[in-house]
Amino acid sequence: MKAKRRVVTSGDARPTGNLSTGPKRTPTIRRIKSAIVPASASASQGGRRGGRDQGAADGTSARATSPVSEAAGRSDVVVDLSVDLGRGLVLPNPILVASGTFGYGVEYGEVVEVDRLGGICCKGTTLKPRIGNVTPRVTETPGGMLNSIGLQNPGVDAVIDRYASTWVGWRTPVIVNVAGESVSDYVEVVRRLDGVPGVAGIELNISCPNVGRGGLQFAIDADAAAGVTAAVRRATDLPLLVKLSPNVADVRPIARAIADAGADALTAINTLSGIAVAPGHGRPLLGNVYGGLSGPAIKPIALRVVYEVAQVVSIPVIAIGGVTELADVLDYLAVGAVAVQVGTAIFADPTLPVRLVDELDEECRRRALPSYRPLIGTALPRKPAAPSSKGVEYRP
């Protein structure tokens, strides 16, 4: 019988600040270089952006900001940033990197302090190698980018052979993103990953065509989503995260079905489907026609999905979509996320996730909080709110 492996990476106190220079960094002011990095009016220690404060930890408005206690900012106070996702998977902090934006982690080892991240969701991995879609596969858009990579990867066996021995030496847990076209695909990939040292968990990318149901995505059908989740749950004791698609009318029943089927956490959201038109307007730009939209442009949608899902499930929700600064992290925490994944912004600034860890730590010190947890859910209603499909209707 295979022994269960407890993944705990937060036991050691992690230093704050920039390790290369010693003193802590203040929140960063970033200037526009491309649509991927939006303007930030200023990154003050108060966490304000565009004249709006993120609100106190108890949910009160910043316009009635309470005095900061003498303990705030003390370097000897340890802020607990750890995140328990279930089944022994404890992240050292709530800042992860999103699948498809950080490779398998080793690609960024020379420019990023990998061991200071909360977690790494590696590139999507399939049963067999995939060469990906035809080019062009990426294009920048206002406030983001479209990608149509097509899950290019060397296959699960090669991923294990090439990277697992490196992952096992990292303090940061690596969560393998798994994709497939059938339930049996997902199950077989997970079986091969189960028990591999260095694999801390699984993130299911269920926004793939279900060949058993005529190409329908698992993620847009509650029964299909629950079915693949349950099958994978039976195949492994590894912590299981399932990634939600925003390309649905109502995500709540799908989220509930996945939670009931045995998922330990949800990640929200995957990219939105979109297209771009080539110069000359004679054809679509991307070789595959359709691509996934990511970046700051999708943040309001991701916020809405997290807000809705957090009200109907009891398992943790990890937010993804347009995180470029601390204010974005605080927004997602306020609507119920316990952690965030940084994605598209990494292409412009690979060091951003580590800085966000420092800035969240500093923000908790500023508010005299021993943990970041009081920041979670401050914007959620006391009773479940109406779904967005009803909330946006005009009411005289």
ChimeraX attribute file (.defattr): number of C-alpha atoms within 10 A of each C-alpha:
attribute: neighborCount
match mode: 1-to-1
recipient: residues
	/A:1	3
	/A:2	6
	/A:3	6
	/A:4	11
	/A:5	15
	/A:6	13
	/A:7	21
	/A:8	19
	/A:9	21
	/A:10	20
	/A:11	11
	/A:12	9
	/A:13	10
	/A:14	15
	/A:15	13
	/A:16	22
	/A:17	19
	/A:18	15
	/A:19	12
	/A:20	7
	/A:21	8
	/A:22	10
	/A:23	10
	/A:24	16
	/A:25	15
	/A:26	15
	/A:27	21
	/A:28	17
	/A:29	12
	/A:30	15
	/A:31	12
	/A:32	10
	/A:33	10
	/A:34	14
	/A:35	18
	/A:36	25
	/A:37	24
	/A:38	21
	/A:39	16
	/A:40	17
	/A:41	13
	/A:42	16
	/A:43	19
	/A:44	12
	/A:45	14
	/A:46	17
	/A:47	22
	/A:48	18
	/A:49	18
	/A:50	10
	/A:51	8
	/A:52	12
	/A:53	15
	/A:54	21
	/A:55	22
	/A:56	17
	/A:57	20
	/A:58	12
	/A:59	16
	/A:60	14
	/A:61	14
	/A:62	16
	/A:63	10
	/A:64	9
	/A:65	13
	/A:66	11
	/A:67	7
	/A:68	12
	/A:69	12
	/A:70	9
	/A:71	15
	/A:72	17
	/A:73	17
	/A:74	12
	/A:75	13
	/A:76	7
	/A:77	13
	/A:78	16
	/A:79	20
	/A:80	18
	/A:81	22
	/A:82	21
	/A:83	22
	/A:84	16
	/A:85	22
	/A:86	16
	/A:87	16
	/A:88	17
	/A:89	23
	/A:90	23
	/A:91	25
	/A:92	28
	/A:93	26
	/A:94	25
	/A:95	29
	/A:96	29
	/A:97	27
	/A:98	26
	/A:99	24
	/A:100	19
	/A:101	19
	/A:102	21
	/A:103	17
	/A:104	24
	/A:105	19
	/A:106	13
	/A:107	10
	/A:108	14
	/A:109	11
	/A:110	8
	/A:111	9
	/A:112	17
	/A:113	15
	/A:114	20
	/A:115	18
	/A:116	23
	/A:117	23
	/A:118	29
	/A:119	26
	/A:120	28
	/A:121	25
	/A:122	23
	/A:123	23
	/A:124	24
	/A:125	29
	/A:126	25
	/A:127	23
	/A:128	14
	/A:129	16
	/A:130	14
	/A:131	11
	/A:132	14
	/A:133	15
	/A:134	13
	/A:135	12
	/A:136	14
	/A:137	19
	/A:138	17
	/A:139	16
	/A:140	16
	/A:141	17
	/A:142	12
	/A:143	18
	/A:144	21
	/A:145	21
	/A:146	23
	/A:147	22
	/A:148	25
	/A:149	21
	/A:150	15
	/A:151	21
	/A:152	17
	/A:153	20
	/A:154	17
	/A:155	17
	/A:156	22
	/A:157	16
	/A:158	15
	/A:159	19
	/A:160	18
	/A:161	10
	/A:162	13
	/A:163	15
	/A:164	18
	/A:165	14
	/A:166	15
	/A:167	21
	/A:168	16
	/A:169	12
	/A:170	14
	/A:171	22
	/A:172	26
	/A:173	27
	/A:174	24
	/A:175	27
	/A:176	27
	/A:177	24
	/A:178	27
	/A:179	24
	/A:180	26
	/A:181	21
	/A:182	19
	/A:183	22
	/A:184	14
	/A:185	17
	/A:186	24
	/A:187	23
	/A:188	17
	/A:189	22
	/A:190	28
	/A:191	14
	/A:192	15
	/A:193	24
	/A:194	18
	/A:195	17
	/A:196	14
	/A:197	15
	/A:198	23
	/A:199	22
	/A:200	28
	/A:201	26
	/A:202	25
	/A:203	24
	/A:204	27
	/A:205	23
	/A:206	27
	/A:207	22
	/A:208	17
	/A:209	17
	/A:210	19
	/A:211	14
	/A:212	10
	/A:213	12
	/A:214	8
	/A:215	12
	/A:216	16
	/A:217	19
	/A:218	29
	/A:219	29
	/A:220	21
	/A:221	16
	/A:222	17
	/A:223	16
	/A:224	21
	/A:225	24
	/A:226	23
	/A:227	17
	/A:228	24
	/A:229	28
	/A:230	20
	/A:231	16
	/A:232	27
	/A:233	19
	/A:234	12
	/A:235	17
	/A:236	18
	/A:237	15
	/A:238	26
	/A:239	23
	/A:240	25
	/A:241	28
	/A:242	28
	/A:243	24
	/A:244	28
	/A:245	25
	/A:246	22
	/A:247	15
	/A:248	13
	/A:249	10
	/A:250	16
	/A:251	22
	/A:252	20
	/A:253	15
	/A:254	23
	/A:255	30
	/A:256	18
	/A:257	21
	/A:258	29
	/A:259	24
	/A:260	16
	/A:261	20
	/A:262	20
	/A:263	25
	/A:264	23
	/A:265	23
	/A:266	27
	/A:267	25
	/A:268	26
	/A:269	24
	/A:270	24
	/A:271	22
	/A:272	18
	/A:273	16
	/A:274	15
	/A:275	19
	/A:276	19
	/A:277	12
	/A:278	11
	/A:279	9
	/A:280	6
	/A:281	9
	/A:282	8
	/A:283	12
	/A:284	14
	/A:285	20
	/A:286	23
	/A:287	16
	/A:288	18
	/A:289	16
	/A:290	18
	/A:291	24
	/A:292	16
	/A:293	25
	/A:294	28
	/A:295	27
	/A:296	23
	/A:297	19
	/A:298	20
	/A:299	21
	/A:300	11
	/A:301	16
	/A:302	24
	/A:303	25
	/A:304	16
	/A:305	23
	/A:306	27
	/A:307	27
	/A:308	23
	/A:309	28
	/A:310	23
	/A:311	18
	/A:312	15
	/A:313	19
	/A:314	13
	/A:315	21
	/A:316	23
	/A:317	27
	/A:318	27
	/A:319	33
	/A:320	31
	/A:321	29
	/A:322	28
	/A:323	28
	/A:324	26
	/A:325	25
	/A:326	25
	/A:327	22
	/A:328	20
	/A:329	24
	/A:330	23
	/A:331	21
	/A:332	29
	/A:333	28
	/A:334	24
	/A:335	25
	/A:336	25
	/A:337	28
	/A:338	28
	/A:339	26
	/A:340	28
	/A:341	26
	/A:342	27
	/A:343	23
	/A:344	27
	/A:345	25
	/A:346	19
	/A:347	13
	/A:348	14
	/A:349	12
	/A:350	19
	/A:351	16
	/A:352	21
	/A:353	29
	/A:354	22
	/A:355	24
	/A:356	23
	/A:357	23
	/A:358	20
	/A:359	25
	/A:360	24
	/A:361	23
	/A:362	26
	/A:363	21
	/A:364	22
	/A:365	23
	/A:366	19
	/A:367	20
	/A:368	19
	/A:369	22
	/A:370	17
	/A:371	15
	/A:372	24
	/A:373	16
	/A:374	16
	/A:375	25
	/A:376	21
	/A:377	22
	/A:378	20
	/A:379	18
	/A:380	17
	/A:381	11
	/A:382	8
	/A:383	7
	/A:384	12
	/A:385	14
	/A:386	10
	/A:387	17
	/A:388	15
	/A:389	9
	/A:390	10
	/A:391	10
	/A:392	9
	/A:393	8
	/A:394	6
	/A:395	6
	/A:396	3
